[in-house]
Amino acid sequence: MTLSESEIPGCYEVQLPVHSDTRGSFVKTVVSSQLSKRGLETSFVETFYTVSGANVLRGMHLQLPPADHAKFVYCVTGDVMDVCLDVRRGSPAFGRHIVIELAPARNNAIYLPRGVAHGFYVRQAPAIIVYHVTSEHEPQLDSGIAWNSFGAPWPSDSPVLSARDAALVPLHRFASPFRFPDCDAERAT
């Protein structure tokens, strides 16, 4: 497993170890010892996946404290443009985003610390995205930022959105409760 830190502090692109033979391949997705060496959280308590069709955009999502969480995300089918947005006040990357292409052929994943919003656009459908998170979902603490409010280079101006995602507030109106580096240092395992 190889971790490459992005320009967003604590947000990593992860190259997953793959072992192939005549039967196919075996991919390790989470290796806690490798994440822990970087001081990253590894106590994943909930795992889920989404199945999305063509031109779907999901995002930009996060949960508010005290149910905020770190995420480990990868794509097992399809191809997505994954976007991470730093909303931690005091972060040198506050308000900036990164784009990482996720696909099974790339054997990659993303680790997102608390206070970094997440979203993706489906380039090749169906896309199945798997999430490992460090807290259980609390619907009343769901939050997010409008997908088109911070300059991400989305491939479409009219993606398929949920009603919830279409109603999210723009970045300039999001009252972030996250502080850098406090939101990560307090919870590191």
Secondary structure, 3 states (H helix, E strand, C coil): CEEEECCCCCCEEEECCEEEECCEEEECCCCHHHHHCCCCCCCCCEEEEEEECCCEEEEEEEECCCCCCCEEEEEEEEEEEEEEEECCECCCCCCCEEEEEECHHHCEEEEECCCEEEEEEEEEEEEEEEEEECCCCCHHHEEEECCCCCCCCCCCCCCECCHHHHCCECHHHCCCCCECCHHHHCCCC
